[in-house]
Amino acid sequence: MNIELRHLRYFVAVAEELHFGRAAARLNISQPPLSQQIQILEQQVGARLFARTNRSVSLTEAGRQFLADSRQILLQVNEAAARASRLHHGETGELHIGFTSSAPFIKAVSDTLSTFRQRYPDVHIQTRETNTREQILPLTEGALELGLMRNTQLPIPSTGKLFCASRCWR
């Protein structure tokens, strides 16, 4: 069985329109290929999904069940794609931040974190209080994505970006 998402989209369009011509127009394809794809789908499913006459198209019992399942599958695919996109764009997931003990008392830091939490409520912020020197290795290894440090002269490895309240190093 090789059912593709486009087959489900085609099926749902025909099932909602109950007319091959209108469904084809909605999908921006011509009617003959749409009819062929529905026939292929019915062969793959092993059931007639539509009862067709010269004047009407209606769903069979198998078609009604397949419509409910197809809508659910398409919804899940769309939701999965949206979740992946939000994760890729940093709108969800986790952000690991190292900070010095004084960082939360700096207005710019607390205001920035507050704004970030309002803008990205699906990002869970994990914080770790540690001194400036102890943030370097976790930052270079990727255990921390952000380090809020004191302005201190430190040997900075050549890989990774290290951030602090007053300076950025590369």
PEWO-V502664 format. One record per backbone hydrogen bond with DSSP energy under -0.5 kcal/mol. CO is the residue of the C=O (numbers start at 1). NH is the residue of the N-H. If there is no record, write none. Layout:
BEGIN
((CO & NH) (CO & NH))
END
This chain:
BEGIN
((2 & 4) (4 & 7) (4 & 8) (5 & 9) (6 & 10) (7 & 11) (8 & 12) (9 & 13) (10 & 14) (11 & 15) (12 & 16) (13 & 17) (14 & 18) (18 & 57) (19 & 23) (20 & 24) (21 & 25) (22 & 26) (23 & 27) (24 & 28) (24 & 29) (25 & 28) (30 & 34) (31 & 35) (32 & 36) (33 & 37) (34 & 38) (35 & 39) (36 & 40) (37 & 41) (38 & 42) (39 & 43) (40 & 44) (41 & 45) (42 & 46) (42 & 47) (47 & 49) (49 & 60) (50 & 52) (51 & 58) (56 & 53) (58 & 51) (60 & 64) (61 & 65) (62 & 66) (63 & 67) (64 & 68) (65 & 69) (66 & 70) (67 & 71) (68 & 72) (69 & 73) (70 & 74) (71 & 75) (72 & 76) (73 & 77) (74 & 78) (75 & 79) (76 & 80) (77 & 81) (78 & 82) (79 & 83) (80 & 84) (81 & 85) (82 & 86) (83 & 87) (84 & 88) (85 & 89) (86 & 91) (86 & 92) (87 & 90) (91 & 122) (93 & 124) (95 & 97) (95 & 126) (96 & 145) (96 & 146) (97 & 128) (98 & 148) (99 & 130) (100 & 103) (102 & 105) (103 & 106) (105 & 107) (106 & 109) (106 & 110) (107 & 111) (108 & 112) (109 & 113) (110 & 114) (111 & 115) (112 & 116) (113 & 117) (114 & 118) (115 & 119) (116 & 120) (120 & 123) (122 & 93) (122 & 124) (123 & 125) (124 & 95) (124 & 126) (125 & 127) (126 & 97) (128 & 99) (128 & 130) (131 & 135) (132 & 135) (132 & 136) (133 & 136) (134 & 138) (135 & 139) (136 & 140) (137 & 141) (138 & 142) (138 & 143) (138 & 144) (139 & 142) (146 & 98) (147 & 149) (148 & 100) (149 & 165) (150 & 152) (152 & 154) (154 & 156) (155 & 157) (162 & 169) (167 & 164) (169 & 162))
END
